[in-house]
Amino acid sequence: MEKCSWPPLSPIDPRPAVCPLCQAPGQLHVAMLARSALRSARQAGLAARNAARKTTPSRPASTSSSSASSSASSSAGSSASPWTTNALPAGATVVAVGTVAWYYHLFGRNVDAMTPAEEGLHPTKYPWEHEKWSKTFDHSSLRRGFQVYREVCASCHSLSRIPYRSLVGTMLTVDEAKALAEENEYDTEPNDQGDIEQRPGKLSDYLPSPYKNDEAARAANNGALPPDLSLMVKARHGGCNYIFSLLTGYPEEPPAGAVVPEGLNFNPYFPGTGIAMARVLYDDLVEYEDGTKASTSQMAKDVVEFLNWAAEPEMDERKKMGWKVLAVTSVLFALSVWVKRYKWAPLKTRKLVYNPPVQSDVLSRLQPKPKNKS
């Protein structure tokens, strides 16, 4: 049988390695090795026990001295046989565990494509209120966050998955959403002459992109492509914490020793610490309609909560449905416990009494009984 060669993972490939012989992934390969090693240990232990049983000495005793010596040797052999029987399985188990540990040390650990310095500073975990089970989005914060997106972020980033109708009842009224949609023009269907005309936007239309295509976006941003923000909270490790830390993590000057390439800006939370987007949030950059002070952290918090809603607009409904499911399943569970106890209580509490039949002599039953005469 050809020996299975399992090469280690490449430091630049985050995907799990595959065994070239058995075509199994890394974690499965370790499980297969452990299973085969334990199976070999059990077979070796069984063979050792069978050999110990077959090799027990049996010699006749001629004299009393020989019988005493044979009894002593048999007792010594019987006392030594358990140790010899258990030594081989124990050794095989130790070898199997050591092999699995060594393979896990070599190939079982996760391999990251980037070093911690290249990955960026880990964001701080903030107590977001909308992430709690019994809490919903702050709709005032959503309205302010949408205002920050329109006045600051929409000049470079798009929300291609958000239609105007989804804003109704969440952060805008019907009239406000219609007026906002009519500010933009969209292509109509070709007419009889094949010309495409422009029409005002409707509630069924999606928020427009600031650029016509990716090439135009790259040309306007020195070769960098601004990503779409519809699913940005779900697309980045850390979610809301990462985006909030990124927006508020621009220092006044890069720290000593930090090398920032030309055309990039230093941000310790961005992978590689060099980001093409400069700082965009400053104090009093926007004027909130409700009078809230527009500090940098307040604007970052509002726009992050809005982006979380954009990634999960159904989160509030999902939480409500989850609480309904928990309530119904709790009642059904209580009913099932009561029905189980009601049905099984007579069976589990009954007492079985066995009355053996009266034993009598067979011959006494076969002989006729004498009749008493008066």
C-alpha positions in Angstrom: 0.0 0.0 0.0 1.4 3.4 -1.0 2.2 5.7 1.9 -0.1 8.8 2.1 1.9 12.0 1.8 0.2 15.0 3.2 2.0 18.3 2.5 1.6 21.2 4.9 -0.6 24.1 4.2 0.8 26.9 2.2 1.2 30.1 4.2 -0.3 32.2 1.4 -3.3 29.9 0.8 -6.0 30.1 3.5 -7.9 27.1 2.1 -7.5 23.7 3.8 -5.0 21.4 2.3 -6.1 18.2 0.6 -4.3 14.9 0.8 -3.0 14.1 -2.8 -3.5 10.3 -2.2 -6.8 10.0 -0.4 -8.3 13.3 -1.4 -9.4 14.2 2.1 -9.3 17.7 3.7 -6.9 18.4 6.6 -9.3 18.0 9.5 -10.8 14.8 8.0 -7.3 13.4 7.5 -6.5 13.8 11.2 -9.8 12.1 12.1 -9.0 9.2 9.7 -5.5 8.8 11.2 -6.9 8.7 14.7 -9.5 6.2 13.9 -7.1 3.9 12.1 -4.6 4.1 15.0 -7.2 3.3 17.6 -8.4 0.4 15.5 -4.9 -1.0 15.3 -4.5 -0.6 19.1 -7.7 -2.6 19.7 -6.6 -5.4 17.3 -3.1 -5.6 19.0 -4.6 -5.7 22.4 -7.0 -8.5 21.4 -4.2 -10.5 19.8 -2.1 -10.1 23.0 -4.9 -11.4 25.2 -5.5 -14.4 23.0 -1.8 -15.2 23.0 -1.7 -14.9 26.8 -4.6 -17.4 27.1 -3.0 -19.9 24.7 0.4 -19.9 26.4 -0.7 -20.8 30.0 1.4 -23.7 31.3 -0.2 -27.1 32.3 2.3 -29.7 33.8 1.3 -32.7 36.0 2.7 -32.6 39.6 4.7 -35.8 40.6 5.7 -34.9 44.1 4.7 -32.5 46.7 7.7 -30.2 46.0 7.0 -30.1 42.3 3.4 -29.4 43.0 4.3 -26.6 45.3 6.7 -25.1 42.7 4.2 -25.5 39.9 1.5 -23.8 42.0 4.0 -21.0 42.8 4.9 -20.6 39.1 1.3 -20.6 38.0 0.4 -18.0 40.6 3.3 -15.8 39.5 2.3 -16.3 35.8 -1.3 -15.4 36.6 -0.2 -12.3 38.5 2.1 -11.2 35.6 -0.3 -11.9 32.8 -2.5 -8.8 33.4 0.5 -6.5 33.1 1.7 -8.1 29.9 -1.8 -8.1 28.5 -2.4 -4.4 29.2 1.1 -3.2 28.3 0.7 -3.5 24.5 -2.7 -1.8 24.3 -1.5 1.0 26.6 1.6 1.5 24.5 -0.4 1.5 21.2 -2.8 4.1 22.7 0.1 6.4 23.7 1.5 6.1 20.2 -1.9 6.8 18.6 -2.4 9.9 20.8 1.1 11.1 20.1 0.6 10.7 16.4 -2.6 12.6 16.4 -1.1 15.4 18.5 1.9 15.6 16.2 -0.2 15.8 13.0 -2.4 18.4 14.6 0.7 20.4 15.5 1.9 20.3 11.9 -1.3 20.5 9.9 -4.4 20.9 12.1 -4.0 24.6 13.1 -5.5 27.4 11.2 -3.2 29.1 8.7 -3.8 32.9 8.2 -3.1 34.5 4.9 -1.9 37.7 6.7 0.1 38.4 9.8 -1.5 40.4 12.7 0.3 43.5 11.5 -1.1 43.1 8.0 -4.5 42.2 9.2 -4.9 45.4 11.2 -5.7 46.4 14.7 -8.6 44.4 16.3 -11.6 46.7 16.8 -13.0 47.5 20.2 -16.3 45.7 21.1 -19.0 48.3 21.7 -22.4 47.7 23.4 -24.7 48.1 20.4 -28.3 48.3 21.6 -29.8 46.9 18.5 -27.8 43.7 18.7 -29.6 42.6 21.9 -32.3 39.9 21.7 -35.1 42.1 23.0 -34.1 45.4 21.4 -34.8 46.9 17.9 -33.2 49.5 15.7 -33.3 53.1 16.9 -35.3 54.7 14.1 -34.2 58.2 15.0 -30.6 57.0 14.6 -31.5 55.3 11.3 -32.9 58.6 10.0 -29.8 60.5 11.1 -27.5 57.7 9.6 -29.3 57.9 6.3 -28.8 61.7 6.3 -25.0 61.1 6.9 -24.9 58.6 4.0 -26.7 61.0 1.6 -24.6 64.0 2.5 -21.2 62.3 3.0 -20.9 58.7 1.8 -23.2 58.8 -1.3 -20.6 60.8 -3.2 -18.4 57.7 -3.5 -20.3 54.6 -2.2 -23.5 53.0 -3.5 -26.4 51.1 -1.9 -27.4 49.1 -4.9 -29.6 46.6 -2.9 -31.8 49.2 -1.2 -35.0 50.4 -2.9 -36.8 53.5 -1.9 -39.8 51.5 -0.7 -37.8 49.9 2.0 -37.2 53.4 3.5 -40.9 53.9 4.1 -42.0 53.4 7.6 -38.5 52.9 8.8 -36.8 56.3 8.5 -39.0 58.2 5.9 -42.7 58.8 5.3 -44.3 57.9 1.9 -44.3 61.5 0.7 -40.6 62.0 1.7 -39.6 58.8 0.0 -41.5 59.7 -3.2 -39.9 63.2 -3.2 -36.5 61.7 -2.7 -37.0 59.2 -5.6 -38.2 61.9 -8.0 -34.9 63.8 -7.5 -33.2 61.2 -9.7 -33.9 60.1 -13.2 -34.0 56.5 -14.5 -34.1 54.9 -17.9 -37.4 53.8 -19.4 -38.1 51.0 -21.8 -37.3 51.6 -25.4 -40.1 53.3 -27.4 -41.2 52.5 -30.9 -38.2 54.2 -32.4 -35.8 52.4 -30.0 -35.0 55.5 -28.0 -34.6 55.3 -24.3 -36.0 58.2 -22.4 -35.6 59.4 -18.8 -38.3 59.4 -16.2 -38.5 60.5 -12.5 -37.8 57.8 -10.0 -40.4 55.7 -8.2 -40.6 53.9 -4.9 -39.8 50.6 -6.7 -36.5 52.0 -8.0 -33.2 51.4 -6.2 -30.9 54.0 -4.8 -28.6 55.2 -7.7 -24.9 54.7 -7.8 -22.6 57.7 -7.9 -20.7 56.3 -10.9 -21.9 54.7 -14.2 -19.5 51.8 -13.9 -16.4 50.5 -12.1 -14.0 52.1 -14.5 -15.4 55.5 -13.9 -15.2 54.9 -10.1 -11.6 53.9 -10.3 -10.7 56.9 -12.5 -12.3 59.3 -10.0 -10.5 57.7 -7.0 -6.9 57.3 -8.1 -7.4 53.6 -9.1 -9.3 52.6 -5.9 -12.8 51.1 -6.3 -15.2 52.3 -3.5 -17.1 49.2 -2.4 -20.9 49.0 -2.3 -22.2 49.5 1.3 -25.4 47.4 1.1 -23.8 44.3 2.9 -20.7 46.0 4.3 -21.5 45.2 7.9 -21.8 41.5 7.0 -18.8 41.5 4.7 -16.2 42.7 7.2 -14.9 40.8 10.2 -16.0 42.7 13.2 -19.2 44.1 11.7 -20.3 47.3 13.3 -17.3 47.5 15.6 -14.9 47.4 12.7 -16.7 50.1 10.6 -17.1 52.4 13.7 -13.4 52.0 14.6 -12.4 52.6 11.0 -14.4 55.8 10.7 -13.1 57.2 14.0 -9.6 55.7 13.9 -7.8 58.3 11.7 -4.9 59.9 13.7 -3.8 63.4 13.2 -0.3 62.1 12.2 1.0 58.6 11.5 2.9 57.2 14.4 6.7 57.1 14.3 8.1 54.3 12.2 4.9 53.8 10.2 5.4 53.6 6.5 2.5 55.0 4.5 2.6 54.5 0.7 2.0 57.6 -1.4 -1.7 58.2 -2.1 -2.9 56.2 1.0 -3.9 57.3 4.5 -2.9 55.7 7.8 -5.6 53.9 9.7 -4.5 51.2 12.2 -7.8 49.3 11.8 -7.5 48.8 8.1 -5.6 45.7 6.9 -2.1 46.9 6.0 -2.8 50.2 7.8 -2.9 52.0 4.4 -6.3 53.0 3.1 -7.2 55.0 0.0 -10.2 56.7 1.8 -9.2 59.8 3.7 -11.0 60.9 6.9 -14.5 62.1 6.0 -16.2 62.7 9.3 -15.5 65.9 11.2 -17.4 67.6 14.0 -20.5 69.6 12.8 -20.1 68.3 9.3 -23.9 67.8 8.9 -26.8 69.5 10.7 -29.2 67.0 12.1 -32.9 67.8 11.8 -33.7 66.8 15.4 -31.0 69.0 16.8 -28.6 66.3 17.9 -25.0 67.5 18.1 -23.1 66.1 15.0 -19.9 65.0 16.6 -17.6 62.6 14.8 -18.5 59.6 17.0 -22.2 60.5 16.8 -22.2 60.5 13.0 -20.1 57.3 12.9 -22.6 55.6 15.3 -25.6 56.7 13.3 -24.2 55.7 9.9 -23.0 52.3 11.2 -26.5 51.6 12.6 -28.0 52.6 9.2 -25.6 50.3 7.4 -26.5 47.5 9.7 -30.1 48.0 8.9 -29.2 48.0 5.2 -27.6 44.6 5.6 -30.4 43.2 7.7 -33.6 45.2 7.1 -35.7 42.2 8.4 -33.9 42.0 11.7 -36.7 43.5 13.8 -39.3 41.2 12.2 -37.0 38.2 12.7 -36.6 39.0 16.4 -40.4 39.3 16.8 -41.0 36.0 15.1 -38.3 34.4 17.2 -40.0 35.5 20.5 -43.3 34.1 19.1 -41.6 30.8 18.3 -40.1 30.6 21.7 -43.4 31.3 23.4 -45.3 28.7 21.3 -42.6 26.0 21.7 -42.5 26.6 25.5 -46.2 26.0 25.8 -46.0 22.9 23.6 -43.0 21.6 25.6 -44.9 22.0 28.8 -48.0 20.2 27.3 -45.8 17.3 26.0 -44.2 16.9 29.5 -47.7 16.7 31.1 -49.0 14.3 28.5 -46.0 12.1 28.9 -46.3 11.9 32.7 -50.1 11.4 32.4 -49.7 8.5 30.0 -46.7 6.8 31.6 -47.5 7.3 35.3 -49.8 4.2 35.6 -47.1 2.1 33.8 -44.2 3.4 35.9 -45.9 3.3 39.3 -47.7 -0.1 39.0 -46.6 -3.1 41.1 -46.3 -6.6 39.7 -47.0 -9.4 42.2 -46.1 -13.0 41.2 -48.2 -15.7 42.9 -46.6 -19.1 42.2 -48.9 -22.1 41.8 -49.4 -24.6 44.6 -47.1 -27.6 44.1 -48.6 -31.0 44.9 -47.4 -34.6 44.4 -48.4 -36.1 41.0 -49.1 -39.5 42.4 -51.4 -38.2 45.1 -53.5 -36.6 42.4 -53.6 -39.8 40.3 -54.7 -42.2 43.2 -58.4 -42.2 44.0 -59.4 -40.9 47.4 -61.2 -43.3 49.7 -64.8 -42.7 50.3 -65.9 -42.3 53.9 -68.7 -44.6 54.9 -71.1 -43.8 57.6 
